[in-house]
Amino acid sequence: MAAPVEVAAEPALTLQLLVWVLAGSLCGACSGLVPGLHANNFALVLAHRRSPAHRCSSAVRCSLPASSTPS
């Protein structure tokens, strides 16, 4: 009789990792094929999305320069 198969990794975590790896590969392929699109552009977008200044209560306030936002 065969021994039961044990899953060494969590399937949900493995799927999430696979999705992020494929997304990174797709971004890399796009940055290599599109003239003027560099990997640093993707890094800037990701850094901007994670910055605390990006988390505003209003999209209009976020798009305004800091000097024109109401106090």
PDB file as gemmi writes it, atoms N, CA and C in Angstrom:
CRYST1    1.000    1.000    1.000  90.00  90.00  90.00 P 1                      
ATOM      1  N   MET A   1       0.843  -1.166   0.000  1.00  0.00           N  
ATOM      2  CA  MET A   1       0.000   0.000   0.000  1.00  0.00           C  
ATOM      3  C   MET A   1       0.901   1.246   0.000  1.00  0.00           C  
ATOM      4  N   ALA A   2       0.540   2.247  -0.802  1.00  0.00           N  
ATOM      5  CA  ALA A   2       1.337   3.468  -0.947  1.00  0.00           C  
ATOM      6  C   ALA A   2       1.127   4.388   0.252  1.00  0.00           C  
ATOM      7  N   ALA A   3       2.185   5.095   0.607  1.00  0.00           N  
ATOM      8  CA  ALA A   3       2.112   6.053   1.712  1.00  0.00           C  
ATOM      9  C   ALA A   3       1.321   7.282   1.264  1.00  0.00           C  
ATOM     10  N   PRO A   4       0.597   7.931   2.192  1.00  0.00           N  
ATOM     11  CA  PRO A   4      -0.168   9.122   1.810  1.00  0.00           C  
ATOM     12  C   PRO A   4       0.765  10.260   1.384  1.00  0.00           C  
ATOM     13  N   VAL A   5       0.292  11.046   0.470  1.00  0.00           N  
ATOM     14  CA  VAL A   5       1.082  12.167  -0.044  1.00  0.00           C  
ATOM     15  C   VAL A   5       0.915  13.359   0.888  1.00  0.00           C  
ATOM     16  N   GLU A   6       2.030  13.957   1.283  1.00  0.00           N  
ATOM     17  CA  GLU A   6       1.995  15.151   2.121  1.00  0.00           C  
ATOM     18  C   GLU A   6       2.304  16.369   1.264  1.00  0.00           C  
ATOM     19  N   VAL A   7       1.549  17.431   1.460  1.00  0.00           N  
ATOM     20  CA  VAL A   7       1.800  18.679   0.756  1.00  0.00           C  
ATOM     21  C   VAL A   7       2.812  19.469   1.580  1.00  0.00           C  
ATOM     22  N   ALA A   8       3.960  19.775   0.966  1.00  0.00           N  
ATOM     23  CA  ALA A   8       5.030  20.448   1.689  1.00  0.00           C  
ATOM     24  C   ALA A   8       4.816  21.956   1.751  1.00  0.00           C  
ATOM     25  N   ALA A   9       3.982  22.495   0.878  1.00  0.00           N  
ATOM     26  CA  ALA A   9       3.732  23.937   0.851  1.00  0.00           C  
ATOM     27  C   ALA A   9       2.225  24.167   0.840  1.00  0.00           C  
ATOM     28  N   GLU A  10       1.845  25.344   1.276  1.00  0.00           N  
ATOM     29  CA  GLU A  10       0.429  25.678   1.258  1.00  0.00           C  
ATOM     30  C   GLU A  10       0.018  26.016  -0.177  1.00  0.00           C  
ATOM     31  N   PRO A  11      -1.018  25.391  -0.711  1.00  0.00           N  
ATOM     32  CA  PRO A  11      -1.418  25.642  -2.098  1.00  0.00           C  
ATOM     33  C   PRO A  11      -1.775  27.110  -2.369  1.00  0.00           C  
ATOM     34  N   ALA A  12      -2.419  27.777  -1.417  1.00  0.00           N  
ATOM     35  CA  ALA A  12      -2.798  29.174  -1.631  1.00  0.00           C  
ATOM     36  C   ALA A  12      -1.559  30.065  -1.718  1.00  0.00           C  
ATOM     37  N   LEU A  13      -0.585  29.813  -0.858  1.00  0.00           N  
ATOM     38  CA  LEU A  13       0.651  30.597  -0.875  1.00  0.00           C  
ATOM     39  C   LEU A  13       1.444  30.325  -2.147  1.00  0.00           C  
ATOM     40  N   THR A  14       1.464  29.073  -2.579  1.00  0.00           N  
ATOM     41  CA  THR A  14       2.161  28.715  -3.812  1.00  0.00           C  
ATOM     42  C   THR A  14       1.515  29.389  -5.009  1.00  0.00           C  
ATOM     43  N   LEU A  15       0.206  29.429  -5.051  1.00  0.00           N  
ATOM     44  CA  LEU A  15      -0.499  30.084  -6.146  1.00  0.00           C  
ATOM     45  C   LEU A  15      -0.235  31.578  -6.146  1.00  0.00           C  
ATOM     46  N   GLN A  16      -0.249  32.208  -4.975  1.00  0.00           N  
ATOM     47  CA  GLN A  16       0.031  33.641  -4.881  1.00  0.00           C  
ATOM     48  C   GLN A  16       1.455  33.934  -5.347  1.00  0.00           C  
ATOM     49  N   LEU A  17       2.406  33.120  -4.942  1.00  0.00           N  
ATOM     50  CA  LEU A  17       3.786  33.301  -5.364  1.00  0.00           C  
ATOM     51  C   LEU A  17       3.911  33.158  -6.873  1.00  0.00           C  
ATOM     52  N   LEU A  18       3.255  32.185  -7.439  1.00  0.00           N  
ATOM     53  CA  LEU A  18       3.292  31.964  -8.880  1.00  0.00           C  
ATOM     54  C   LEU A  18       2.710  33.151  -9.638  1.00  0.00           C  
ATOM     55  N   VAL A  19       1.611  33.709  -9.138  1.00  0.00           N  
ATOM     56  CA  VAL A  19       0.989  34.871  -9.778  1.00  0.00           C  
ATOM     57  C   VAL A  19       1.942  36.066  -9.754  1.00  0.00           C  
ATOM     58  N   TRP A  20       2.592  36.330  -8.611  1.00  0.00           N  
ATOM     59  CA  TRP A  20       3.519  37.465  -8.520  1.00  0.00           C  
ATOM     60  C   TRP A  20       4.746  37.266  -9.395  1.00  0.00           C  
ATOM     61  N   VAL A  21       5.230  36.029  -9.490  1.00  0.00           N  
ATOM     62  CA  VAL A  21       6.380  35.750 -10.359  1.00  0.00           C  
ATOM     63  C   VAL A  21       6.000  35.979 -11.819  1.00  0.00           C  
ATOM     64  N   LEU A  22       4.834  35.519 -12.224  1.00  0.00           N  
ATOM     65  CA  LEU A  22       4.385  35.726 -13.603  1.00  0.00           C  
ATOM     66  C   LEU A  22       4.127  37.206 -13.886  1.00  0.00           C  
ATOM     67  N   ALA A  23       3.574  37.925 -12.914  1.00  0.00           N  
ATOM     68  CA  ALA A  23       3.345  39.367 -13.099  1.00  0.00           C  
ATOM     69  C   ALA A  23       4.677  40.103 -13.245  1.00  0.00           C  
ATOM     70  N   GLY A  24       5.669  39.743 -12.462  1.00  0.00           N  
ATOM     71  CA  GLY A  24       6.986  40.356 -12.585  1.00  0.00           C  
ATOM     72  C   GLY A  24       7.640  40.034 -13.910  1.00  0.00           C  
ATOM     73  N   SER A  25       7.467  38.819 -14.374  1.00  0.00           N  
ATOM     74  CA  SER A  25       8.014  38.441 -15.677  1.00  0.00           C  
ATOM     75  C   SER A  25       7.333  39.209 -16.803  1.00  0.00           C  
ATOM     76  N   LEU A  26       6.041  39.402 -16.675  1.00  0.00           N  
ATOM     77  CA  LEU A  26       5.297  40.167 -17.684  1.00  0.00           C  
ATOM     78  C   LEU A  26       5.739  41.626 -17.693  1.00  0.00           C  
ATOM     79  N   CYS A  27       5.911  42.216 -16.512  1.00  0.00           N  
ATOM     80  CA  CYS A  27       6.409  43.603 -16.441  1.00  0.00           C  
ATOM     81  C   CYS A  27       7.805  43.707 -17.036  1.00  0.00           C  
ATOM     82  N   GLY A  28       8.646  42.741 -16.777  1.00  0.00           N  
ATOM     83  CA  GLY A  28       9.992  42.745 -17.338  1.00  0.00           C  
ATOM     84  C   GLY A  28       9.979  42.610 -18.847  1.00  0.00           C  
ATOM     85  N   ALA A  29       9.104  41.750 -19.363  1.00  0.00           N  
ATOM     86  CA  ALA A  29       9.006  41.591 -20.811  1.00  0.00           C  
ATOM     87  C   ALA A  29       8.480  42.868 -21.459  1.00  0.00           C  
ATOM     88  N   CYS A  30       7.497  43.508 -20.820  1.00  0.00           N  
ATOM     89  CA  CYS A  30       6.952  44.764 -21.363  1.00  0.00           C  
ATOM     90  C   CYS A  30       8.003  45.859 -21.355  1.00  0.00           C  
ATOM     91  N   SER A  31       8.768  45.952 -20.280  1.00  0.00           N  
ATOM     92  CA  SER A  31       9.785  47.008 -20.207  1.00  0.00           C  
ATOM     93  C   SER A  31      10.905  46.751 -21.202  1.00  0.00           C  
ATOM     94  N   GLY A  32      11.130  45.515 -21.570  1.00  0.00           N  
ATOM     95  CA  GLY A  32      12.153  45.204 -22.563  1.00  0.00           C  
ATOM     96  C   GLY A  32      11.683  45.426 -23.986  1.00  0.00           C  
ATOM     97  N   LEU A  33      10.389  45.294 -24.236  1.00  0.00           N  
ATOM     98  CA  LEU A  33       9.872  45.401 -25.602  1.00  0.00           C  
ATOM     99  C   LEU A  33       9.401  46.790 -25.976  1.00  0.00           C  
ATOM    100  N   VAL A  34       8.967  47.579 -25.014  1.00  0.00           N  
ATOM    101  CA  VAL A  34       8.425  48.905 -25.301  1.00  0.00           C  
ATOM    102  C   VAL A  34       9.547  49.940 -25.182  1.00  0.00           C  
ATOM    103  N   PRO A  35       9.816  50.663 -26.289  1.00  0.00           N  
ATOM    104  CA  PRO A  35      10.871  51.685 -26.213  1.00  0.00           C  
ATOM    105  C   PRO A  35      10.507  52.784 -25.211  1.00  0.00           C  
ATOM    106  N   GLY A  36      11.460  53.184 -24.396  1.00  0.00           N  
ATOM    107  CA  GLY A  36      11.245  54.250 -23.421  1.00  0.00           C  
ATOM    108  C   GLY A  36      10.671  53.777 -22.108  1.00  0.00           C  
ATOM    109  N   LEU A  37      10.222  52.540 -22.039  1.00  0.00           N  
ATOM    110  CA  LEU A  37       9.674  52.003 -20.784  1.00  0.00           C  
ATOM    111  C   LEU A  37      10.777  51.206 -20.101  1.00  0.00           C  
ATOM    112  N   HIS A  38      11.210  51.671 -18.949  1.00  0.00           N  
ATOM    113  CA  HIS A  38      12.341  51.067 -18.251  1.00  0.00           C  
ATOM    114  C   HIS A  38      11.841  50.412 -16.963  1.00  0.00           C  
ATOM    115  N   ALA A  39      12.606  49.474 -16.464  1.00  0.00           N  
ATOM    116  CA  ALA A  39      12.238  48.797 -15.211  1.00  0.00           C  
ATOM    117  C   ALA A  39      12.139  49.791 -14.059  1.00  0.00           C  
ATOM    118  N   ASN A  40      12.914  50.884 -14.118  1.00  0.00           N  
ATOM    119  CA  ASN A  40      12.838  51.895 -13.063  1.00  0.00           C  
ATOM    120  C   ASN A  40      11.478  52.585 -13.040  1.00  0.00           C  
ATOM    121  N   ASN A  41      10.806  52.665 -14.203  1.00  0.00           N  
ATOM    122  CA  ASN A  41       9.456  53.246 -14.236  1.00  0.00           C  
ATOM    123  C   ASN A  41       8.505  52.420 -13.374  1.00  0.00           C  
ATOM    124  N   PHE A  42       8.617  51.105 -13.475  1.00  0.00           N  
ATOM    125  CA  PHE A  42       7.775  50.232 -12.655  1.00  0.00           C  
ATOM    126  C   PHE A  42       8.114  50.400 -11.176  1.00  0.00           C  
ATOM    127  N   ALA A  43       9.389  50.548 -10.864  1.00  0.00           N  
ATOM    128  CA  ALA A  43       9.804  50.734  -9.475  1.00  0.00           C  
ATOM    129  C   ALA A  43       9.250  52.033  -8.907  1.00  0.00           C  
ATOM    130  N   LEU A  44       9.274  53.100  -9.728  1.00  0.00           N  
ATOM    131  CA  LEU A  44       8.723  54.373  -9.263  1.00  0.00           C  
ATOM    132  C   LEU A  44       7.223  54.281  -9.003  1.00  0.00           C  
ATOM    133  N   VAL A  45       6.513  53.585  -9.875  1.00  0.00           N  
ATOM    134  CA  VAL A  45       5.061  53.424  -9.688  1.00  0.00           C  
ATOM    135  C   VAL A  45       4.786  52.643  -8.404  1.00  0.00           C  
ATOM    136  N   LEU A  46       5.529  51.562  -8.188  1.00  0.00           N  
ATOM    137  CA  LEU A  46       5.324  50.764  -6.976  1.00  0.00           C  
ATOM    138  C   LEU A  46       5.696  51.556  -5.724  1.00  0.00           C  
ATOM    139  N   ALA A  47       6.776  52.326  -5.784  1.00  0.00           N  
ATOM    140  CA  ALA A  47       7.179  53.125  -4.626  1.00  0.00           C  
ATOM    141  C   ALA A  47       6.134  54.200  -4.328  1.00  0.00           C  
ATOM    142  N   HIS A  48       5.573  54.792  -5.371  1.00  0.00           N  
ATOM    143  CA  HIS A  48       4.549  55.823  -5.171  1.00  0.00           C  
ATOM    144  C   HIS A  48       3.292  55.219  -4.559  1.00  0.00           C  
ATOM    145  N   ARG A  49       2.915  54.038  -4.995  1.00  0.00           N  
ATOM    146  CA  ARG A  49       1.709  53.393  -4.475  1.00  0.00           C  
ATOM    147  C   ARG A  49       1.856  53.029  -3.003  1.00  0.00           C  
ATOM    148  N   ARG A  50       3.077  52.804  -2.542  1.00  0.00           N  
ATOM    149  CA  ARG A  50       3.289  52.395  -1.152  1.00  0.00           C  
ATOM    150  C   ARG A  50       3.614  53.555  -0.230  1.00  0.00           C  
ATOM    151  N   SER A  51       3.790  54.754  -0.792  1.00  0.00           N  
ATOM    152  CA  SER A  51       4.175  55.886   0.046  1.00  0.00           C  
ATOM    153  C   SER A  51       2.973  56.391   0.848  1.00  0.00           C  
ATOM    154  N   PRO A  52       3.189  56.914   2.060  1.00  0.00           N  
ATOM    155  CA  PRO A  52       2.084  57.428   2.881  1.00  0.00           C  
ATOM    156  C   PRO A  52       1.397  58.631   2.236  1.00  0.00           C  
ATOM    157  N   ALA A  53       2.118  59.405   1.434  1.00  0.00           N  
ATOM    158  CA  ALA A  53       1.514  60.575   0.789  1.00  0.00           C  
ATOM    159  C   ALA A  53       0.448  60.161  -0.210  1.00  0.00           C  
ATOM    160  N   HIS A  54       0.524  58.943  -0.712  1.00  0.00           N  
ATOM    161  CA  HIS A  54      -0.458  58.482  -1.697  1.00  0.00           C  
ATOM    162  C   HIS A  54      -1.800  58.167  -1.056  1.00  0.00           C  
ATOM    163  N   ARG A  55      -1.806  57.892   0.226  1.00  0.00           N  
ATOM    164  CA  ARG A  55      -3.041  57.498   0.911  1.00  0.00           C  
ATOM    165  C   ARG A  55      -3.802  58.739   1.374  1.00  0.00           C  
ATOM    166  N   CYS A  56      -4.454  59.400   0.434  1.00  0.00           N  
ATOM    167  CA  CYS A  56      -5.256  60.589   0.742  1.00  0.00           C  
ATOM    168  C   CYS A  56      -6.727  60.198   0.793  1.00  0.00           C  
ATOM    169  N   SER A  57      -7.526  61.056   1.412  1.00  0.00           N  
ATOM    170  CA  SER A  57      -8.955  60.756   1.482  1.00  0.00           C  
ATOM    171  C   SER A  57      -9.658  61.107   0.187  1.00  0.00           C  
ATOM    172  N   SER A  58      -9.050  61.927  -0.633  1.00  0.00           N  
ATOM    173  CA  SER A  58      -9.673  62.347  -1.879  1.00  0.00           C  
ATOM    174  C   SER A  58      -8.650  62.292  -3.004  1.00  0.00           C  
ATOM    175  N   ALA A  59      -9.060  61.764  -4.160  1.00  0.00           N  
ATOM    176  CA  ALA A  59      -8.159  61.696  -5.308  1.00  0.00           C  
ATOM    177  C   ALA A  59      -7.813  63.093  -5.798  1.00  0.00           C  
ATOM    178  N   VAL A  60      -8.723  64.048  -5.619  1.00  0.00           N  
ATOM    179  CA  VAL A  60      -8.461  65.423  -6.064  1.00  0.00           C  
ATOM    180  C   VAL A  60      -7.367  66.039  -5.209  1.00  0.00           C  
ATOM    181  N   ARG A  61      -7.418  65.818  -3.887  1.00  0.00           N  
ATOM    182  CA  ARG A  61      -6.384  66.356  -2.998  1.00  0.00           C  
ATOM    183  C   ARG A  61      -5.031  65.744  -3.305  1.00  0.00           C  
ATOM    184  N   CYS A  62      -5.021  64.481  -3.681  1.00  0.00           N  
ATOM    185  CA  CYS A  62      -3.752  63.828  -3.992  1.00  0.00           C  
ATOM    186  C   CYS A  62      -3.123  64.401  -5.251  1.00  0.00           C  
ATOM    187  N   SER A  63      -3.940  64.846  -6.183  1.00  0.00           N  
ATOM    188  CA  SER A  63      -3.390  65.330  -7.442  1.00  0.00           C  
ATOM    189  C   SER A  63      -2.956  66.791  -7.354  1.00  0.00           C  
ATOM    190  N   LEU A  64      -3.332  67.494  -6.314  1.00  0.00           N  
ATOM    191  CA  LEU A  64      -2.953  68.893  -6.161  1.00  0.00           C  
ATOM    192  C   LEU A  64      -1.556  69.014  -5.569  1.00  0.00           C  
ATOM    193  N   PRO A  65      -0.814  70.043  -5.927  1.00  0.00           N  
ATOM    194  CA  PRO A  65       0.477  70.266  -5.283  1.00  0.00           C  
ATOM    195  C   PRO A  65       0.302  70.513  -3.783  1.00  0.00           C  
ATOM    196  N   ALA A  66       1.344  70.260  -3.017  1.00  0.00           N  
ATOM    197  CA  ALA A  66       1.261  70.386  -1.562  1.00  0.00           C  
ATOM    198  C   ALA A  66       0.917  71.810  -1.137  1.00  0.00           C  
ATOM    199  N   SER A  67       1.342  72.826  -1.893  1.00  0.00           N  
ATOM    200  CA  SER A  67       1.087  74.211  -1.494  1.00  0.00           C  
ATOM    201  C   SER A  67      -0.379  74.601  -1.671  1.00  0.00           C  
ATOM    202  N   SER A  68      -1.136  73.869  -2.520  1.00  0.00           N  
ATOM    203  CA  SER A  68      -2.519  74.257  -2.774  1.00  0.00           C  
ATOM    204  C   SER A  68      -3.526  73.434  -1.993  1.00  0.00           C  
ATOM    205  N   THR A  69      -3.079  72.467  -1.188  1.00  0.00           N  
ATOM    206  CA  THR A  69      -4.016  71.676  -0.410  1.00  0.00           C  
ATOM    207  C   THR A  69      -4.487  72.469   0.797  1.00  0.00           C  
ATOM    208  N   PRO A  70      -5.776  72.423   1.103  1.00  0.00           N  
ATOM    209  CA  PRO A  70      -6.281  73.171   2.258  1.00  0.00           C  
ATOM    210  C   PRO A  70      -5.780  72.580   3.570  1.00  0.00           C  
ATOM    211  N   SER A  71      -5.623  73.402   4.558  1.00  0.00           N  
ATOM    212  CA  SER A  71      -5.132  72.939   5.875  1.00  0.00           C  
ATOM    213  C   SER A  71      -6.256  72.390   6.695  1.00  0.00           C  
TER     214      SER A  71                                                      
END                                                                             
